[in-house]
Amino acid sequence: MVAKRRAQLAYLRTQSAPIHILAQKW
């Protein structure tokens, strides 16, 4: 699970910031 979470964080970093912010809002 930890590896999966780490992968998600890395993916979010590569993506645009707005997407990450929207994910946090939701």
PDB file of N, CA, C and O in Angstrom:
ATOM      1  N   MET A   1       0.845  -1.217   0.000  1.00  0.00           N
ATOM      2  CA  MET A   1       0.000   0.000   0.000  1.00  0.00           C
ATOM      3  C   MET A   1       0.873   1.258   0.000  1.00  0.00           C
ATOM      4  O   MET A   1       0.586   2.223  -0.708  1.00  0.00           O
ATOM      5  N   VAL A   2       1.929   1.234   0.793  1.00  0.00           N
ATOM      6  CA  VAL A   2       2.811   2.407   0.870  1.00  0.00           C
ATOM      7  C   VAL A   2       3.379   2.717  -0.508  1.00  0.00           C
ATOM      8  O   VAL A   2       3.425   3.876  -0.920  1.00  0.00           O
ATOM      9  N   ALA A   3       3.810   1.684  -1.215  1.00  0.00           N
ATOM     10  CA  ALA A   3       4.387   1.891  -2.550  1.00  0.00           C
ATOM     11  C   ALA A   3       3.345   2.522  -3.473  1.00  0.00           C
ATOM     12  O   ALA A   3       3.655   3.412  -4.264  1.00  0.00           O
ATOM     13  N   LYS A   4       2.117   2.050  -3.361  1.00  0.00           N
ATOM     14  CA  LYS A   4       1.052   2.582  -4.218  1.00  0.00           C
ATOM     15  C   LYS A   4       0.849   4.063  -3.919  1.00  0.00           C
ATOM     16  O   LYS A   4       0.730   4.878  -4.834  1.00  0.00           O
ATOM     17  N   ARG A   5       0.810   4.403  -2.631  1.00  0.00           N
ATOM     18  CA  ARG A   5       0.599   5.802  -2.244  1.00  0.00           C
ATOM     19  C   ARG A   5       1.747   6.657  -2.762  1.00  0.00           C
ATOM     20  O   ARG A   5       1.544   7.771  -3.245  1.00  0.00           O
ATOM     21  N   ARG A   6       2.966   6.110  -2.652  1.00  0.00           N
ATOM     22  CA  ARG A   6       4.132   6.865  -3.112  1.00  0.00           C
ATOM     23  C   ARG A   6       4.028   7.097  -4.617  1.00  0.00           C
ATOM     24  O   ARG A   6       4.376   8.169  -5.112  1.00  0.00           O
ATOM     25  N   ALA A   7       3.550   6.094  -5.335  1.00  0.00           N
ATOM     26  CA  ALA A   7       3.410   6.211  -6.791  1.00  0.00           C
ATOM     27  C   ALA A   7       2.381   7.294  -7.119  1.00  0.00           C
ATOM     28  O   ALA A   7       2.566   8.085  -8.044  1.00  0.00           O
ATOM     29  N   GLN A   8       1.293   7.315  -6.344  1.00  0.00           N
ATOM     30  CA  GLN A   8       0.252   8.331  -6.580  1.00  0.00           C
ATOM     31  C   GLN A   8       0.818   9.733  -6.374  1.00  0.00           C
ATOM     32  O   GLN A   8       0.560  10.635  -7.170  1.00  0.00           O
ATOM     33  N   LEU A   9       1.588   9.910  -5.305  1.00  0.00           N
ATOM     34  CA  LEU A   9       2.168  11.223  -5.020  1.00  0.00           C
ATOM     35  C   LEU A   9       3.081  11.641  -6.163  1.00  0.00           C
ATOM     36  O   LEU A   9       3.043  12.788  -6.608  1.00  0.00           O
ATOM     37  N   ALA A  10       3.900  10.710  -6.636  1.00  0.00           N
ATOM     38  CA  ALA A  10       4.828  11.008  -7.735  1.00  0.00           C
ATOM     39  C   ALA A  10       4.021  11.390  -8.977  1.00  0.00           C
ATOM     40  O   ALA A  10       4.381  12.322  -9.696  1.00  0.00           O
ATOM     41  N   TYR A  11       2.921  10.660  -9.224  1.00  0.00           N
ATOM     42  CA  TYR A  11       2.089  10.950 -10.394  1.00  0.00           C
ATOM     43  C   TYR A  11       1.470  12.340 -10.274  1.00  0.00           C
ATOM     44  O   TYR A  11       1.436  13.100 -11.242  1.00  0.00           O
ATOM     45  N   LEU A  12       0.984  12.663  -9.083  1.00  0.00           N
ATOM     46  CA  LEU A  12       0.382  13.984  -8.880  1.00  0.00           C
ATOM     47  C   LEU A  12       1.426  15.070  -9.106  1.00  0.00           C
ATOM     48  O   LEU A  12       1.127  16.126  -9.662  1.00  0.00           O
ATOM     49  N   ARG A  13       2.662  14.799  -8.666  1.00  0.00           N
ATOM     50  CA  ARG A  13       3.724  15.807  -8.844  1.00  0.00           C
ATOM     51  C   ARG A  13       3.957  16.074 -10.317  1.00  0.00           C
ATOM     52  O   ARG A  13       4.166  17.219 -10.719  1.00  0.00           O
ATOM     53  N   THR A  14       3.921  15.014 -11.132  1.00  0.00           N
ATOM     54  CA  THR A  14       4.163  15.193 -12.562  1.00  0.00           C
ATOM     55  C   THR A  14       2.995  15.946 -13.196  1.00  0.00           C
ATOM     56  O   THR A  14       3.178  16.701 -14.151  1.00  0.00           O
ATOM     57  N   GLN A  15       1.800  15.735 -12.657  1.00  0.00           N
ATOM     58  CA  GLN A  15       0.624  16.411 -13.208  1.00  0.00           C
ATOM     59  C   GLN A  15       0.613  17.890 -12.823  1.00  0.00           C
ATOM     60  O   GLN A  15       1.454  18.352 -12.052  1.00  0.00           O
ATOM     61  N   SER A  16      -0.345  18.613 -13.370  1.00  0.00           N
ATOM     62  CA  SER A  16      -0.441  20.045 -13.061  1.00  0.00           C
ATOM     63  C   SER A  16      -0.867  20.260 -11.617  1.00  0.00           C
ATOM     64  O   SER A  16      -1.531  19.407 -11.028  1.00  0.00           O
ATOM     65  N   ALA A  17      -0.487  21.395 -11.047  1.00  0.00           N
ATOM     66  CA  ALA A  17      -0.832  21.696  -9.657  1.00  0.00           C
ATOM     67  C   ALA A  17      -2.356  21.772  -9.462  1.00  0.00           C
ATOM     68  O   ALA A  17      -2.868  21.208  -8.494  1.00  0.00           O
ATOM     69  N   PRO A  18      -3.091  22.449 -10.349  1.00  0.00           N
ATOM     70  CA  PRO A  18      -4.547  22.597 -10.189  1.00  0.00           C
ATOM     71  C   PRO A  18      -5.231  21.254  -9.947  1.00  0.00           C
ATOM     72  O   PRO A  18      -6.150  21.160  -9.133  1.00  0.00           O
ATOM     73  N   ILE A  19      -4.785  20.223 -10.649  1.00  0.00           N
ATOM     74  CA  ILE A  19      -5.409  18.907 -10.497  1.00  0.00           C
ATOM     75  C   ILE A  19      -5.248  18.434  -9.061  1.00  0.00           C
ATOM     76  O   ILE A  19      -6.192  17.920  -8.461  1.00  0.00           O
ATOM     77  N   HIS A  20      -4.057  18.607  -8.512  1.00  0.00           N
ATOM     78  CA  HIS A  20      -3.793  18.176  -7.134  1.00  0.00           C
ATOM     79  C   HIS A  20      -4.670  18.976  -6.166  1.00  0.00           C
ATOM     80  O   HIS A  20      -5.223  18.421  -5.217  1.00  0.00           O
ATOM     81  N   ILE A  21      -4.789  20.260  -6.411  1.00  0.00           N
ATOM     82  CA  ILE A  21      -5.607  21.110  -5.533  1.00  0.00           C
ATOM     83  C   ILE A  21      -7.072  20.658  -5.589  1.00  0.00           C
ATOM     84  O   ILE A  21      -7.741  20.556  -4.561  1.00  0.00           O
ATOM     85  N   LEU A  22      -7.550  20.394  -6.791  1.00  0.00           N
ATOM     86  CA  LEU A  22      -8.940  19.949  -6.927  1.00  0.00           C
ATOM     87  C   LEU A  22      -9.140  18.640  -6.183  1.00  0.00           C
ATOM     88  O   LEU A  22     -10.163  18.445  -5.526  1.00  0.00           O
ATOM     89  N   ALA A  23      -8.172  17.746  -6.283  1.00  0.00           N
ATOM     90  CA  ALA A  23      -8.273  16.451  -5.606  1.00  0.00           C
ATOM     91  C   ALA A  23      -8.376  16.681  -4.099  1.00  0.00           C
ATOM     92  O   ALA A  23      -9.162  16.016  -3.423  1.00  0.00           O
ATOM     93  N   GLN A  24      -7.589  17.616  -3.572  1.00  0.00           N
ATOM     94  CA  GLN A  24      -7.632  17.894  -2.144  1.00  0.00           C
ATOM     95  C   GLN A  24      -8.986  18.492  -1.762  1.00  0.00           C
ATOM     96  O   GLN A  24      -9.557  18.134  -0.731  1.00  0.00           O
ATOM     97  N   LYS A  25      -9.493  19.391  -2.583  1.00  0.00           N
ATOM     98  CA  LYS A  25     -10.790  20.017  -2.273  1.00  0.00           C
ATOM     99  C   LYS A  25     -11.880  18.956  -2.215  1.00  0.00           C
ATOM    100  O   LYS A  25     -12.686  18.931  -1.286  1.00  0.00           O
ATOM    101  N   TRP A  26     -11.896  18.090  -3.207  1.00  0.00           N
ATOM    102  CA  TRP A  26     -12.921  17.055  -3.226  1.00  0.00           C
ATOM    103  C   TRP A  26     -12.640  16.045  -2.127  1.00  0.00           C
ATOM    104  O   TRP A  26     -13.391  15.082  -1.968  1.00  0.00           O
TER     105      TRP A  26
END
